[in-house]
């Protein structure tokens, strides 16, 4: 049996071709009785479906589908290279053919107009009046950044990961203060924290995460990140702590920065339709007692259009590099490649596998078990 991991090879090849985000695996169907089923899958890239992959289980079918897609992509690339070389040769011959005629014609025209040009230039110089240099344009005003409220849900996720604590959000719908309809409270480790209410799930979870932050870090007034400032619960009412939140919000590490002017789309945060592979990877490693580490491999390009390269190390094992216009995008892609590779390893634990997306509240949505292909 072929032991080559065609899925990882396909992902790395697609990354070099800048098509990693366009790859989709589609399940075509199954055939045969329950005890002798055959599964059929295929790879679709930008609407183009590659030959089906068939196997006795989904994992084998997915590997075969990746193998066929890889062969098809490489064949297409070879054809493009072949036509490109032919096109360059033809273009060079045409340029050489017209170059000689162009040089002859240009020389004749220059000789013809040379005498007239000298006379006209002399007359223009005598009649011209020197103009003062135009003033240098004033520099554009700097773009000021606006600091929004701290993202307590993001802080809580990293706080639990850093301290190796379990994190669970308990959500329910019931009437609370100010007729708020959504309620949420967090259980961190073995401790349950106060409830938070809001008109949406996002507001409720953010309020509940803030309650955890206030209990753990509310009494701190020193500079530094939220985790460095934590020194125990305060037990003070929320009304007494509100003025401090204004001060602390400038010191929380995880803040959303947005310029008052338009921001290019490539610098925007992950939308609600994208998968948070960093959250998925952190959750899996936390459950399997592993430690993921993101390493910056390279940063290249000009300051207005940089290119970041990150890789993930899990227990000293390196996974494929991820590329992006920002460090966050590169980390997300590196996490995606590592997540795909983990599912193909012999020590993969499907009992704790999970899928996670960036929900409307900016945090992790509910995690649910998923099967392995």
ZAVO-316416 format. One record per atom (N, C-alpha, C): x, y, z; residue in one letter. Coordinates in steps of 0.05 Angstrom, whole numbers, plus 5000, padded with zeros to 4 digits. Layout:
! residues N
XYZA ...
This chain:
! residues 373
501749765000X 500050005000X 501850255000X 501150444983X 502650694981X 502350855007X 504650915020X 504551065046X 504951365042X 505151455017X 505651745013X 503251905022X 503752125036X 501552305045X 501052515023X 499252445004X 498752614981X 497252874990X 495852865012X 494353095021X 496253315029X 498353255045X 500253455053X 501853555029X 502553375010X 503953464986X 502253654969X 499653584967X 497853754952X 497654034965X 497354044992X 497154295005X 499654465002X 502054345004X 504454495000X 504754594971X 504054424952X 504154504924X 502254734918X 499754714929X 497754924925X 498655184938X 500055164961X 501055404974X 503055544957X 504855404943X 506755524926X 505355654902X 503155544893X 501655654870X 499655864879X 499655924906X 497756124917X 494856044913X 494255784916X 491555674913X 490655524937X 491955564960X 491355404984X 488555444994X 487555694991X 484855765001X 482655664983X 483355574958X 481255494939X 480755194939X 482255034955X 482054744954X 479654654971X 477954494959X 475654374974X 475554074967X 474953914988X 474453624984X 471453574985X 470353464964X 467553404962X 467053104963X 465053024978X 464252744979X 462252684957X 463052504938X 461352444915X 459252244922X 459952034938X 457951844946X 459251584955X 457551394963X 458551134972X 456950914957X 458150674955X 456950444941X 457550194957X 455850004953X 456249744966X 454849704992X 454649465002X 453349405028X 454949525051X 453749525075X 454949655098X 457649535105X 457849265102X 460349135110X 462549155088X 461849255064X 463749265042X 463249515026X 463349745039X 462750005025X 465350105012X 464850254990X 466950404977X 466150694977X 468050864984X 467551154985X 468851304962X 467551514952X 468551664930X 468651964937X 470952094935X 471352374940X 472852494916X 472752764915X 474152904894X 475153174904X 477153294891X 478153554897X 477053754877X 476153984888X 475054194871X 476654444877X 477854574856X 479454814859X 478255024840X 477155244851X 475955454835X 473955354815X 472255174824X 470155064808X 470954844789X 473554784788X 474554564770X 474854304787X 473354104779X 473453844794X 475453654781X 477153544797X 479253354788X 478153064790X 479452864778X 478452594778X 477852494807X 475852324809X 474952214835X 477152034847X 477152024873X 478751834888X 477051634902X 477651384900X 475951164911X 477551014932X 476250934953X 477650784974X 475650634991X 476750455008X 475150295026X 474150455050X 475450685055X 474450865075X 474951155065X 473851345080X 474051625071X 476951725070X 478551635089X 481351725090X 482851635065X 482451375057X 483751275033X 482751415008X 480051465007X 478951594984X 479951884982X 480352015004X 481352295004X 484252304995X 485852105003X 488552094994X 488752054964X 487051874953X 487051824924X 486052064909X 484052204920X 483052454907X 485252664906X 486752684928X 488952884929X 491152804909X 491652544906X 493652444887X 492952524858X 490352484851X 489452554824X 489552854819X 488753004840X 488753294837X 491653404834X 493453284849X 496253374847X 497353314819X 496753084808X 497653014781X 496553214761X 493953274764X 492653464745X 493853744747X 494353844771X 495454114775X 498354124763X 499953914768X 502653914757X 502653904727X 500853754715X 500653744686X 499854014674X 497954144687X 497154414678X 499454614679X 501054594701X 503354774704X 505454724683X 505954474676X 507854404655X 507054514628X 504354494622X 503354594597X 503654894595X 503155034618X 503455324618X 506355404614X 508255254626X 511055314622X 511955274594X 510755064581X 511555004554X 510555224535X 508055304538X 506955514521X 508355784526X 509055834552X 510456084558X 513156104545X 514655884544X 517255884530X 516955934501X 514955804488X 514555844460X 513756134454X 512056244472X 511256524468X 513556714471X 515356664490X 517656844493X 519456834468X 519956594458X 521656564434X 520456714410X 517856684406X 516556814384X 516557114386X 516157204411X 516157494416X 518957614411X 521057464419X 523757564416X 524457584386X 523657384371X 524157394342X 522757634329X 520357684336X 518857914325X 520158174333X 521058194358X 522358444367X 524958484351X 526558274347X 529058294332X 528558374303X 526358274292X 525758334264X 525058624260X 523458734279X 522659014276X 524759214287X 526559104303X 528559284315X 530259424294X 531259254275X 533159364254X 531759574237X 529259514229X 527759704213X 527259964229X 526659924255X 526060164272X 528560334276X 530860214279X 533360364283X 533960534258X 533660414235X 534160554209X 532360794206X 529760744211X 527760954207X 528261184228X 528861104252X 529261314273X 531661484267X 533761364256X 536261504250X 535661714228X 534161634208X 533561824186X 531862054196X 529961994213X 528262214224X 529862404241X 531662294257X 533362474274X 535162654258X 536362544236X 538062704219X 536462924205X 533962864198X 532263054184X 531463294201X 530863234227X 529863444244X 532063574261X 534463474259X 536563574277X 537063874273X 537463964248X 538164244243X 535864424252X 533364354245X 531064514253X 530764524283X 531264304296X 530964294325X 532964464340X 535464484329X 537464654342X 536664944341X 535565034318X 534765314314X 532465384333X 530465204334X 528065254350X 528865264380X 530565084388X 531365074416X 532765334425X 534465434407X 535965684413X 534065924417X 532065934399X 530166154401X 528466134426X 527665894433X 526065854457X 527565924483X 530165864484X 531765924507X 531966224511X 532266374489X 532566664491X 529966794501X 527666684492X 525066804499X 523966704526X 525066494536X 523966374560X 524566544585X 522766544604X 523066684629X 523266474651X 525266504668X 525666304690X 523266314709X 522266094716X 519966074735X 520965974762X 519966094783X 520866004810X 519865724815X 521465564829X 520565294834X 518065284851X 516365094844X 513865064859X 514464964887X 512965064907X 513464974934X 512864674937X 514464554955X 514064274960X 511364224973X 509964014965X 507363954977X 507663895007X 505764005022X 505863955051X 505263655057X 506663545076X 506263265082X 503463205091X 502462975084X 499762895091X 499662845121X 497462925133X 497262885162X 497362595169X 498662525191X 498862235199X 496162115205X 495861865199X 493461725204X 493361655234X 491361745247X 491061685276X 489461435280X 490461275299X 489061015305X 487161065327X 484860925326X 482860945346X 482860685362X 483160695388X 483160455405X 480360405414X 479360175406X 476760095414X 476859945441X 474659845450X 474559705476X 476159445474X 477359355496X 478859105496X 477158865490X 478358665478X 476958415471X 477358215494X 475458215513X 475858045537X 475557745530X 473957675509X 473757395501X 476457295491X 477757455475X 480357375465X 482357345487X 482357535506X 484157515529X 483657265545X 481057195550X 480356965566X 481356705553X 481056685526X 481956445512X 484956405515X 486456625512X 489356595514X 490256555544X 488756675562X 489356635591X 489056345599X 486856225590X 486455935597X 488455755583X 489255825558X 491255665544X 493955695557X 494755935565X 497355985577X 497555845604X 495455845619X 495455725646X 494455435646X 493955325622X 493055045619X 490554985636X 488555165633X 486055135647X 483855075627X 481954905635X 479654845617X 477855085617X 476555135594X 474755365591X 472155275579X 469955355592X 467355275582X 465355505585X 463955565563X 461955785563X 459155665566X 457655735586X 454955645591X 453055865582X 451555815560X 449756015549X 446855925553X 445156125557X 442256075558X 440756325552X 438156295546X 436456525539X 434456575562X 434756795575X 432856875596X 433157175601X 431057295612X 430957585616X 432857665638X 434557865633X 436357965653X 436058265657X 438058405668X 437958695672X 437458835645X 435959055646X 435359215622X 434059055600X 432558845608X 431058685589X 432858535570X 435358495578X 437258335561X 436258045559X 436357935535X 435257665531X 437357445531X 439857505529X 441957305527X 443657305553X 444257065563X 445857035587X 448156845583X 450456895595X 452756725592X 454456745617X 455656515625X 457656515647X 459856315640X 462256365649X 464556205643X 465356025667X 466255785660X 467455605680X 470355575672X 472155685688X 475055675682X 476355485702X 477455265692X 478455065710X 476054945725X 476054965751X 473854855767X 472155085779X 472755335772X 471355555784X 469355685765X 466955735775X 464955865758X 464756155766X 464756335745X 464856615749X 462056745744X 461656995752X 459057125750X 457957135722X 455357165720X 453957175694X 454357445681X 454057435654X 454057685638X 451557685620X 450357915617X 447857935601X 448358125577X 446758075556X 446858255533X 444558195514X 444158375496X 441958345476X 442658145455X 445258085451X 446157875432X 448057695447X 448657465435X 450557275446X 453257405449X 453957575429X 456557705430X 456857875455X 454758035460X 454858215483X 454958055509X 453357845510X 453257685534X 455957545540X 457257435520X 459757295524X 461957505531X 461957735518X 463957935524X 463658035553X 461058075562X 460558165589X 461457945609X 460857695603X 461657475621X 464757455623X 466057485599X 469057475599X 470157715615X 468857945614X 469758175629X 469458125659X 467357975667X 467057905696X 469357735706X 470257545688X 472557385696X 475057565698X 475457745679X 477757915679X 477758095704X 475458205711X 475358375734X 475958235760X 475057985762X 475657825787X 478557765789X 479857695766X 482657615766X 484557855766X 483858065751X 485758285746X 484658555754X 482258575764X 480958835768X 482459025786X 483958915806X 485259095825X 487959195816X 488859105792X 491559195783X 491459465770X 493359635776X 493559895763X 496259935750X 497959725749X 500559745737X 500459705708X 502559775694X 502659735665X 503359445659X 502959365634X 503559095627X 501058965615X 501358705608X 499158565595X 497258475617X 494958365608X 492858285627X 493758065645X 495257865633X 496157645649X 498257725669X 499957925662X 501958025681X 500658175704X 498358295699X 497058465719X 495258305738X 494658055732X 492857895749X 494057845776X 492557915797X 493557865824X 491357785843X 489257655832X 487157545849X 484557695846X 482357595859X 479757715857X 479557955875X 477858145868X 477558385884X 475058375901X 472958245890X 470458235905X 468958505906X 469858705890X 468558965890X 466158965871X 464059125877X 461759145858X 462659255832X 461159195811X 461759275784X 461759585782X 459959715797X 459760005795X 462360145804X 463760015823X 466260135833X 468560085814X 468359875798X 470559795781X 470359925753X 468060035745X 467760145718X 469860355712X 470360545730X 472460755722X 475160625717X 475760405731X 478360285726X 478560145699X 476260045690X 476259915664X 477160105642X 476460365645X 477260555625X 480360585624X 481560575648X 484560595649X 485760335640X 484660105649X 485859845642X 485559785612X 483459895599X 482959835571X 485359925554X 486860125563X 489160215548X 491560045553X 491359865573X 493659695580X 493259405572X 490859335564X 490359055556X 491758995530X 492958775529X 494658705505X 492958675481X 490658545483X 489058475460X 486958695455X 487758885438X 485859105431X 485659105400X 483259185391X 482859215363X 483659495354X 485459525335X 486459785325X 485259825298X 483960065293X 482760125267X 483260415261X 484560475237X 485060755230X 482460885222X 482261155226X 479861305220X 479461305190X 481661285174X 481361275146X 480760985137X 480160945111X 479560675101X 481960495104X 481560255113X 483660055116X 483559865093X 485759805079X 485659605057X 484559345067X 483159205049X 481758965058X 483658745067X 486158745056X 488058525063X 488958545092X 488558785105X 489358815133X 486958785152X 484658715142X 482258685160X 482458425176X 480958415198X 480958175214X 479457955200X 479657705210X 478257475199X 475257525199X 473957465178X 471057505177X 469657265190X 466957295193X 465557085207X 465356835190X 466056845164X 465856615147X 468456455147X 470556555159X 473056405159X 473356235183X 474856015180X 475355825202X 477655915218X 477355915245X 479555985263X 481255745269X 483155685251X 484855445255X 486755475279X 487455715286X 489055755310X 487555665335X 484955735337X 483355645359X 483055345360X 482555235336X 482254935334X 484754795343X 487054895333X 489654765340X 490254795370X 489755035381X 490255075410X 488454885427X 485954855419X 484154685434X 484954395433X 485754305409X 486554025406X 489153965423X 491054155421X 493554115436X 493154125466X 491254295474X 490654315503X 489454055513X 487653935497X 486453675505X 488353445504X 490353455486X 492253235483X 494853295498X 494953515514X 497253585530X 499753625513X 499353785492X 501553865475X 501854165475X 504054265465X 504454555465X 505154655437X 503254805424X 503854915397X 505455175400X 507455205382X 509155445383X 509355555355X 508655815351X 508755945325X 511456095322X 512956025301X 515556145297X 515556315272X 516656555273X 516956725249X 519356625233X 518856535209X 521056425192X 522356655176X 520656825165X 521757045148X 519757265146X 520757515143X 519057745137X 520457895114X 519157925092X 520358045068X 518458245056X 519458385035X 517858585021X 517958855034X 516959055019X 517059335029X 515159365052X 515359595067X 513759635090X 510759665084X 510159765060X 507359805053X 506059545042X 507659345036X 506659095025X 508358855035X 508358805061X 510158605072X 509158315066X 510958125070X 510257845067X 511357695092X 509557565106X 510357415131X 510357115125X 512256975137X 512356675136X 512556575164X 510656415172X 510656285199X 510455985196X 511455845217X 511055555218X 510355485247X 509055245249X 508255145275X 510054915284X 510954925309X 512454715322X 510754595344X 510254335343X 508654195364X 510453975374X 511254005399X 513153805412X 515653775394X 516854005386X 519254015371X 518953905342X 516553845334X 516153745306X 515153975289X 516454025266X 515854245249X 513654165228X 511954365222X 509854325202X 510254525180X 508854495157X 509254675133X 508954975140X 510355135125X 510255425129X 507655545119X 506755755132X 504355905124X 505056185115X 503856285093X 504456545083X 502156735088X 502657005089X 500557195092X 501657485090X 499757665084X 500457945084X 500758065112X 499657925132X 499958005159X 500957765175X 501957815199X 502857595216X 500457415223X 498057535227X 495757375235X 494857195212X 494957295187X 494257125164X 496256895161X 498756955164X 500856745162X 500556535183X 499956615208X 499456425230X 497056255225X 494856375214X 492456225208X 493056005188X 494556075167X 495055875146X 496955665156X 498955735173X 500755535185X 499155345203X 497255455218X 495555285235X 493855105218X 492755205195X 491155035178X 492754795167X 495254855158X 496954635147X 497654435169X 498254535193X 498954355215X 496554185223X 494154315223X 491654165230X 491153935210X 491553995183X 491153795163X 493153565166X 495653635172X 497753435175X 497353265200X 496353385222X 495853235247X 493853015242X 491753065226X 489652865222X 490652625206X 492952655193X 494052425178X 496152265194X 496852365218X 498852225234X 497651985248X 499451795254X 498551545267X 497551595296X 498551815309X 497651865337X 495252055338X 493852085316X 491552265315X 489352165333X 488352335351X 486252255370X 483552375360X 481952215347X 479352325336X 477352375358X 477752285382X 475852325404X 475752615413X 477952755409X 478053035418X 478253235395X 477953125370X 478053305347X 475653495348X 476053735337X 473853935338X 474154125315X 471854255309X 471754465289X 470854715303X 472054945294X 471355195307X 471355415287X 469555605288X 469555835271X 469456085288X 470156305275X 470056565288X 467156645289X 465856645311X 463056705313X 462557005313X 460057085315X 459357365314X 460457525337X 461257395358X 462257545381X 465357565381X 466657475359X 469557505357X 471057285372X 469657105387X 470956895401X 470456625388X 471156405402X 470756145390X 467856065394X 466755945373X 463955845375X 464055575388X 461755445390X 461555195404X 463254985389X 464654815403X 466354615391X 464854345390X 464954215367X 463553965364X 465353755353X 465153495361X 466853295350X 466353265320X 468453195306X 468353155277X 469652895269X 468752765249X 469852515240X 472452555224X 474052355221X 476552375207X 476252245180X 477052375159X 477052265132X 479552105128X 
